[in-house]
Amino acid sequence: MTRLAVIFFVAFTLLGALFYVWKSDTDEQAVAATRMKDLEEKMNAKGIVVYAIRDIPEGALITADALEQRAVAQSKIPQTALSLSSVAVGKKAKYGIISGQILAEHDLDPPIPGLGKIE
């Protein structure tokens, strides 16, 4: 091989390697952007939680007119939050519950066994 051929071979090999690295980085960025968009959509998806719309004293029986179901972003929902007001109706408040509070399983007396557990 001539010296010129070796120089061209090395130059094209380096250019090919640079193109491969650039193309791989571009593909990884596109995949990362797609994953980020999917994650944002999931986090902003709505879920239902139960809110107290009036104060409920400790030990008081929880009634349907004291509760309201609202849609909120999944990222704002506590793990043990109730999603159905019917679960709390007829139970006693273990603690005082203030208006605007999201009801959770531990607010009920007796608590709901197994609700909110991750297995």
N, C-alpha and C positions, 0 to 999 in steps of 0.2 A: 504494500500500500504506500501511496505517496504521502508525503507530509501534509499536503492540502486535503487529501481525503480523510486523514485522521482528524484534522482540525474541524472539517465539516461534520464528521461523525460525532465528535464530542459536543459540538455546538448544537446539533439537532437533538442529541440525547438530553442535554441540559434543557433545551426549550421544551421538549416533550415532558420532562419531569416537572418543570414549572407549570405547564398547562394542566397537568394532572393534579397537582396540588391546588391550583386556583379553582379548577372545576370541582374537586372534592369539597373544598371549603364552601363554594357557592351552594352545592347540593345540601351540605350540612346546615347551612343557614336557612335554606328553604324548609327543611324538615323541622328545624327548631322553631321557625316562625309559625308553621302549621300547628305544631304541638302547643305553642303558647296561645294561639287563637282558640284551639279546642279547650284548653284549660280555662281560659277567660270565659268562654261560653258556659262551661259547666259551673263555674263559680258564680256566675250571674244568673243562672237558671233559678227559677222561683220554686219555693217549697212552702208548705202550709204550716203555720205554728199557731198555738192558742195563746191569746193575750187576755189578761184581766182588764175589763173596761170599767171596773169600779173596785174600790178597796174591799178585801175579804179578810176579816179578822181571823186570828189564829183559832183553830177549833171549830170555825163556822162551816156549815154545810155549803158546798159549792153548787150554785144554781146556774142554769143555762143563760139566764139574763145577765150574769156577771162576766160572761166569757164571749170572746169573738175570735173567729179564725181569720188570719190574714196571710197573704202571700208576701214572702220576703226572700231576699237572695240566699241561696244555699250557704254561702260563706258566712252569713250572719246567724245561722241557726245553731244553737247549742246542741250538743250530742244528745242530751236527755230531754230535749224539748218535746212537749206533747204536740201531735199533729191533728188530733181529733178532740173537740171539746167534749164529746160524749164520754170520753174516757174519764174526765174529771168530774162530770156532773154526778151529784149524789155522794161524792167523797168529801171528807173533812179536810180543811186546810191545816197542814202540819205546822206551818208558820204563817205569820201575817203576810198577805200578798197585797202589793200596792197596784193601783191602777196603772196600766201600761207595761206591766211586767209580763214576760213570757213565762208561761207555766211549764214546769218540768216535773218529771216523775217524783223527785224528792220533795216537792211541795205538797204532796198528797199524803194523807194518813188513813189507812196504811198505804205505803208506796206500792206501786205496781211491780210485782215480781218479774224480773227478766227484761223489763222494758229498757231499751238503750244499751244493752250489753252487746259487745262486739266479740264474735267468736271466730 
